[in-house]
Amino acid sequence: MLSPALRRRDAIRPPALAGGGGARGRPRKGASNIIYQGKESDMRVVAVNVSEKKGTRKTSRPEVVLKTNWGVDGDSHADGTHRQLSLLGIEDIDFMRTLGADVHPGDFAENITTEGVDLASYPIGQRFRIGQDILLELTQIGKECHSGCEIRRLVGTCIMPKKGVFCRILSGGTVRPGDSFEVVKG
């Protein structure tokens, strides 16, 4: 049985509608055929993930601590660069599942898996808020897959070059699945 979150969301956009217009919640022209449904009040964190060693899949945890201007406490990728935190939407993971990939939150090395927001549709510099205290700034959209990308090898494509995003942590704190996710206006 599908969870309520998966039942209320269509993972694939019909071909006649592909290309979208770029408004919040809609893929911009040239983006993959993924639908992000719901109101801003539906945006949330669905998983938080870490890996203690580079080159391994991240494991979901009940909570993680984001350190200001550093990264995720205990994550091997924390280093204070512009790529302090990686995020990816569950809608993008669901899309890869429709292509035959057996993937789950953390398998794309994202620290935070979100729901209800097309992260890659926002410009560099856009700010996001998690809960009341955590403030992020978008610093990079997409990441090249490494030459041995198992997902690309298995299904012929990968979402990370276009859909995965990186942020700088402007104000840290503890984040848990279920926390609200907000696009900061202005």
Secondary structure as UniProt FT lines:
FT   HELIX           4..7
FT   HELIX           15..17
FT   TURN            18..19
FT   TURN            24..25
FT   TURN            29..30
FT   HELIX           40..42
FT   STRAND          44..50
FT   TURN            54..55
FT   STRAND          59..61
FT   STRAND          64..67
FT   TURN            68..70
FT   STRAND          71..72
FT   TURN            73..74
FT   TURN            76..77
FT   STRAND          85..89
FT   HELIX           90..98
FT   TURN            99..100
FT   TURN            105..108
FT   STRAND          112..115
FT   HELIX           119..121
FT   TURN            124..125
FT   STRAND          127..130
FT   TURN            131..133
FT   STRAND          134..141
FT   TURN            147..148
FT   HELIX           150..155
FT   HELIX           160..163
FT   STRAND          165..171
FT   STRAND          173..175
FT   TURN            177..178
FT   STRAND          180..183
//
